[in-house]
Amino acid sequence: MTRAWIGAALAAGLLFISCWSSTMGAEEYVLYKDPRQPVDKRVKDLLQRMTLEEKIGQMVQLERANMTAEIMRKYHIGSLLSGGGSVPADRASPRQWVDMVNTFQKGSLSTRLGIPMIYGIDAVHGHNNVYKATIFPHNVGLGKIGAATALEVRATGIPYAFAPCIAVCRDPRWGRCYESYSEDHKIVQMMTEIIPGLQGDVPANFQRGTPFVSGKDKVAACAKHFVGDGGTVKGINENNTIVTQNELYSIHMPAYLNSLDKGVATVMVSYSSINGGIDRITSPPHKNYSYSILKSVNAGVDMVMVPYNYTEFINGLTDLVNKKAVRIQRIDDAVKRILRVKFAMGLFENPLADYSFADKLGCKEHREVAREAVRKSLVLLKNGKSAKSPVVPLPKKASKILVAGTHADNLGYQCGGWTIKWQGQEGNNLTAGTTILKGIQAAVDPTTKIVFKENPDTKYVKSQGFSHAIVVVGELPYAETAGDNLNLTLPYPGPEIINNVCGAVKCVVVIVSGRPLVIESYVPKIDALVAAWLPGSEGRGVADVLFGDHGFTGKLARTWFKRVDQLPMNAMARILMKMMGIMLWLMVLVAMAVGEDVKYKDPKQPVGVRIKDLIRRMTLEEKIGQMVQIDRLSASPDIMQTYSIGSVLSGGGSEPLPKASAEDWVNMINEFQNGSLSSRLGIPMIYGIDAVHGHNNRIGSATALEVRATGIPYVFAPCIAVCKDPRWGRCYESYSEDHKLVEAMTEIIPGLQGDIPAKSRKGVPYVGGKKKVAACAKHFVGDGGTTKGINEDNTVIDKHGLFSIHMPAYSDSIIKGVSTVMVSYSSWNGEKMHANRELITGYLKHTLKFKGFVISDWQGIDKITSPPHANYSYSVQASIQAGIDMVMLPFNHTEFIDDLTYLVKSNVIPMDRIDDAVRRILLVKFNLGLFENPLADFSLVNELGSKAHRDLAREAVRKSLVLLKNGKNKTDPLLPLPRKVSKILVAGTHADNLGYQCGGWTIHWQGFSGNEFTSGTTILGAIKSTVDPSTEVVFQENPDSQFIKDNHFAYAIVVVGEPPYAETAGDSMDLKMIDPGPSVISNVCEAVKCVVVVISGRPLVIEPYLSSIDALVAAWLPGTEGQGVTDALFGDHGFTGKLPRTWFKTVDQLPMNVGDRHYDPLFPFNFGLKTNSAPDFVGRSTSSGITGRPYAFLLMISVKPHVVSYRQEGDFKSNEHDLFAD
């Protein structure tokens, strides 16, 4: 295909490639916003205001499933679409569609220029993605069908339909042949009459090639697929069309010229090739994406359908324009065309949809039009053994009629592919409609008995005395490549039914198919033969003609061959447009309801009885689906329903939209939950999130309330690793190097889940109501002991060491009723924990009697092999057999499901192992009350970031601080600091940086820098609010010595430390504070009395600077409540914290832990100076010589629902060690 061809054929229309792979603040008059101006002037005015980034964004069309209003705004996206089966919710109402479209549109309207987006959808068979919409066949009343389709599409807030398909199908072996009107281009040309039905009639003075949409009750149409897609060799989809230029222009091109005459708004390009090209530009697809962008945009494609990899496309095209490989004039041409369509649609004046057409969806008037279309599209191919003895019309009054066949009572088969789901589906629960059987039952006399038997044998038919039979058979649903078929035989048991029935009684055979099939050998037995094509939702249209209310008038729109080896075989235009036969239509979602009384739904039944009842009802597919946890970015209600997904999570930083409110979270989770509830058995999913930074019982309770406020019932906390080497990037997730402190800290579990009942059995998970959440002890086991603290590495330790250091906290967690346990990425003596059956099944499940479920870490099973994912089938087998019950696979859930299904069906993994996993998952779901209360509400939203929780966080901050040095000598302490002095200096990178204060796992996985991402108080802000109003506070991040000496400060507070990090990114072999921390300390502390506050997730190298420092405080990662630091610095509360881990002198001493033979620390474990007494948390003894309950890394309570950060500290009493200069 050359650029010249595209330009000649499409004039000014919009080309569109099918390649799946604050508003302005100024109040001045802007011409493009003025509807009184001509469209061309508006386009020109808007275009000259646009940046390159905004122009390229307009050229992008995305799929709705993973999109947000923020993405629409950020990337200036020009269009969204719903792919096959992509819906806002199962059985979504018109209002739900309108609300979804408007949500995205508001994102577009919030951009600098406020350019509205276009939402597009396939509607080539009626509004085929929407529940209860009318499903039309293509027929003589096409203008009426177009108008009805436009109204139904507009009812859901969508202004753009990817219709009509004007391919000329030259070979019925093509899987998209039913999307084509005919093998005759003249009929296809006539069928472009649907375009005025969709868009409205063009005005008398219309300029050819200009897009036209006449009003709010019409939609923009899309002629597709340009060009020649119906002529590929052997009908292979997306393949090569071998044709002369004359044939291309005389057969495949004319309908496009007719479409332009009728003002079609857009044209979609075909996947196929002309005379030897390859589909998708490169082979294999995406091999050289930059080249693909270059060729497609320079060829003339204006908008590119990139459902998922939009940033790659945007970046690639931007680069090509900047390099002048694609000229800016080509970009401007594309954007002009897109804007012209948007102005023609009235989107700038009326960008938001309303509910005014909601009652048009599936209305009686449209269903009557569809019924008329059905009866007029039927083709009578045979009627009687001779012309003198016709069989149809059939008598309505007879003693008994047999109805047989796979397609007689199956609405899904009747509708075919592109019906609710891309490939269609079977059954009658998908949408509102009438099957052919129901149509027959409604048509006959009340005294006539109708007997339906799908596949009766000959003896039965002969014995029943039927007056005649109606046999309805045909193809199964399919779409696109899945429908390519080189034999075109009637699927089993169709032939058998014809033989059994038609050999015993007079019969009418109705063929339900998207194309002619091999039928010749059965014709002699058949008395009457009808091609019904794919009649859609209105099956009564078939009965209308079978029983003579209307006559057969339809003619074949394509040749019915004798044998496949004759293909391709075509006649030219001899057939009137009057009645065509190929159709395609609307789809509908199934949500099977379990009708009978079922024990698992009865909350009065014991949980064990409910689980047993539910498991026996579940298929293998449903069981395996329950074992899958996916990331929210990969989830949709349809995926939840289709795959029976057991759980969804938010990975680090994964949120519904930037700065999402609690209500936003609740709405998102309920959307996914509704998908799960619409599955056959209605098993609710669990939504999980990291909340690893809330610690002791009180903070656990607050964390539970804040998590529940966002609709989430499951947290991946607590982390009960025993960190033995601070070089580990996850050390701040650990409470201590001392396993006894970690054991004591499992007290967070009752805070999160509730106190277990007095008679609770050990190992049984427990959650105490709607204000509590299921907890997760992690990471099992030994992750804190890897060599050199390297994340996900190998822990080399004997069995006694593993069981005495790393295992005890798991035993305590299970005693406290923890619901789930997460497995570690790490290995024990070379064996990956995700494949360690001895520890997961043997010890955790059998010895400790843990009854909850075991979950993998993020893509954890992939890492069983090296490199990851090298032998995925083995990883699935090894992990499931090791005892993992739920697998966290954020993106590749279908691969896992397929592999595990195969392993079970091959008897490699026994069904008992699957049932054990599902039993454990269901137990947690029943304990959470999800079967009774699956949907979240807004009742707890005010708990998020409440004053009580912030006060608790502030208390946790001050009690976690550890005073390591206080004055040059015992008689001259620096702390507490005086509030009233002339002038004080605050310096350092961490003094006024909320992101640094909170550390990793805060808003984003790796944390952030700055103060704009959440609400809270920096340490600088806290200092200013604490000192006397007369005290001048001067902040300079990195002052030089001269500045300090010139200003005569009374004292200085220096706040320095680590940058935020998480997991492997935090592994550090040198443990140095970031620059300019050391120079700030040197410059300040050598010139004025100073207190240094270290913000870090672990001990850092500090010894070289210690002699110049007057007072030293370990503040860890205090979170949002910086006021807690000043509470202790200025003496409102005393320093009471003790070190939960050893502070080393030099890194080459590591690992070094309390009790080691060569223990020579800078500050020992349990060290901490005091300034004055303060109330302690009362608790049991936690280690030798230590009393009081420790509590560790602080909860960072924030207005962002999943933002939690913590730091370690102790509140335990012991012999006090003083440290002075000498």
Sequence and secondary structure as in RCSB ss.txt:
>XXXX:A:sequence
MTRAWIGAALAAGLLFISCWSSTMGAEEYVLYKDPRQPVDKRVKDLLQRMTLEEKIGQMVQLERANMTAEIMRKY
HIGSLLSGGGSVPADRASPRQWVDMVNTFQKGSLSTRLGIPMIYGIDAVHGHNNVYKATIFPHNVGLGKIGAATA
LEVRATGIPYAFAPCIAVCRDPRWGRCYESYSEDHKIVQMMTEIIPGLQGDVPANFQRGTPFVSGKDKVAACAKH
FVGDGGTVKGINENNTIVTQNELYSIHMPAYLNSLDKGVATVMVSYSSINGGIDRITSPPHKNYSYSILKSVNAG
VDMVMVPYNYTEFINGLTDLVNKKAVRIQRIDDAVKRILRVKFAMGLFENPLADYSFADKLGCKEHREVAREAVR
KSLVLLKNGKSAKSPVVPLPKKASKILVAGTHADNLGYQCGGWTIKWQGQEGNNLTAGTTILKGIQAAVDPTTKI
VFKENPDTKYVKSQGFSHAIVVVGELPYAETAGDNLNLTLPYPGPEIINNVCGAVKCVVVIVSGRPLVIESYVPK
IDALVAAWLPGSEGRGVADVLFGDHGFTGKLARTWFKRVDQLPMNAMARILMKMMGIMLWLMVLVAMAVGEDVKY
KDPKQPVGVRIKDLIRRMTLEEKIGQMVQIDRLSASPDIMQTYSIGSVLSGGGSEPLPKASAEDWVNMINEFQNG
SLSSRLGIPMIYGIDAVHGHNNRIGSATALEVRATGIPYVFAPCIAVCKDPRWGRCYESYSEDHKLVEAMTEIIP
GLQGDIPAKSRKGVPYVGGKKKVAACAKHFVGDGGTTKGINEDNTVIDKHGLFSIHMPAYSDSIIKGVSTVMVSY
SSWNGEKMHANRELITGYLKHTLKFKGFVISDWQGIDKITSPPHANYSYSVQASIQAGIDMVMLPFNHTEFIDDL
TYLVKSNVIPMDRIDDAVRRILLVKFNLGLFENPLADFSLVNELGSKAHRDLAREAVRKSLVLLKNGKNKTDPLL
PLPRKVSKILVAGTHADNLGYQCGGWTIHWQGFSGNEFTSGTTILGAIKSTVDPSTEVVFQENPDSQFIKDNHFA
YAIVVVGEPPYAETAGDSMDLKMIDPGPSVISNVCEAVKCVVVVISGRPLVIEPYLSSIDALVAAWLPGTEGQGV
TDALFGDHGFTGKLPRTWFKTVDQLPMNVGDRHYDPLFPFNFGLKTNSAPDFVGRSTSSGITGRPYAFLLMISVK
PHVVSYRQEGDFKSNEHDLFAD
>XXXX:A:secstr
  HHHHHHHHTT EEEE          S  GGG TTS HHHHHHHHHHH  HHHHHHHTEEEEGGG  HHHHHHH
T  EEEE TT  SSTT  HHHHHHHHHHHHHHHHTSSS    EEEE  TTBSTTSTT  B    TTHHHHHHHHH
HHHHHTT  EE   B  B   TTSTTGGGSSBSSHHHHHHHTTHHHHHH    TT  TT     STT  B EEEE
ETTGGG GGG TT EE   HHHIIIIISHHHHHHHHTT  EEEE S EESS  TTSSSSTTTTHHHHHHHHHHHT
  EEE SS HHHHHHHHHHHHHTTSS HHHHHHHHHHHHHHHHHTTTTT  S  STTGGGTT HHHHHHHHHHHH
HH EEEEESSSTTS   S  S  SEEEEESTTTT HHHHH SSSSSTT   SS SSS B HHHHHHHHS TT EE
EE SS  HHHHHHTT SEEEEEEE     GGGG  SS B  TTHHHHHHHHHTTS EEEEEE SS  B GGGGGG
 SEEEEEE  TTBTHHHHHHHTTSS      SS   SSGGG S    S S TTS                S  GG
G TTS HHHHHHHHHHH  HHHHHHHTEEEEGGG  HHHHHHHT  EEEE TT  SSTT  HHHHHHHHHHHHHH
HHTSSS    EEEE  TT  SHHHHHHHHHHHHHTT  EE   B  B   TTSTTGGGSSBSSHHHHHHHTTHHH
HHH    TT  TT     STT  B EEEEETTGGG GGG TT EE   HHHIIIIISHHHHHHHHTT  EEEE S
SEETTEEGGG HIIIIIIIIIIS   SEEE  TTTGGGGSSSTTTTHHHHHHHHHHHT  BEE SS HHHHHHHH
HHHHHTTSS HHHHHHHHHHHHHHHHHTTTTT  S  STTGGGTT HHHHHHHHHHHHHH EEEEESSSTT    
S  S  SEEEEESTTTT HHHHH SSSSSTT   SSSSS  B HHHHHHHHS TTSEEEE SS  HHHHHHHT S
EEEEEEE     GGGG  SS    TTHHHHHHHHHTTS EEEEEE SS    GGGGGG SEEEEEE  TTBTHHH
HHHHTTSS    B SS B SSGGG S  TT TT   SB TT  B SS          BTTBBS    S     SS
TT       B  B         
